[in-house]
């Protein structure tokens, strides 16, 4: 099978490696000519996935039309804030029957739209009907290293989720399927906001009691919003929800946790982001998740406090104090 991967950051590169290991021909689109040249000539992407050898089956290009030519599956691995623009640049390269797989764990900040909705708006209903969301607990470095990893491919069309499952499952990369695109997308996006909060907890020097409480109540928030948007409870209890939440809130490779940790230590957001090459999706996604919650009338106290730290000048310590001073309630109340 021929696959195109759109986005040569760490995650796009890792997925290219996984697809090549599964025996496919992979074309990897990069915005940067230097990145594409290094991949083709040295089999490395030192900018985003250092010291991981990229198989010969992966060829990089800066030409979107070349990347997509003849591809049966197109994996979208660009950050959510540029997804719409990237998709608009792909329109002229579309070919009949292409399956679109989103590996982007974010929601469009300005509109609150999920990537599946953006694909439908930009590429049309045909592309939207051939959409699959790929998500789950998966650090790019560990996937590239071939460490055992389990993710989920979600599509309203079971044939498509099974196609992606079959195409990518190989050498310690195991893909499950489910029919819940909404829950899979929202789980992958909202867990990044919780990872910012978990990082703040760590940055403040608080212990594992605090982290455990944060993860548990964070899952409750994620589930409330997802169910309000029409998702299934099982999805949030699975790889795209709980699995990814635990990884991102506790793993040292988490970019979102890193940002939160630095904020907890008192650094300014702009300074933290200036020192990072890749995107911490949760920073913009916090705005989108808060927007969705307000539309649905869903209470998300952790998300609101993270938003306040990011955009309203509140300190991480004051945010924790606000959460701990909320009115007492039953654990399983809706609000």
ABEGO torsion letter per residue (X at the ends): XBBBBBEABAAAAAAAAAAAAAGBBBBBBBABAAAAAAAAAAGBBAAABBGBBBBAABBBBABAAAAABGBABBBBABBAAAAAAAAAAAAAABBBGBBBBBABBBBBAAAGBBAAAAAAAAAEAAAAAABBBBBEBBBAAAAAAGBBBBBBBBBABAAAAAAAAAAABBGGBBBBBBABAAAAAAAAAAAAAAAAAAAAAAAAGBBAAAAAAAAAAAAAAAAAAAAAAGBBAAAAABAABAAAAAAAAABAABAAAAAAAAAAAGBBAAAAAAABABBBAAAAAAAAAAAAAAAAGBBBAAAAAAAAAAAAGBBAAAAAAAAAABBBBBAABAX
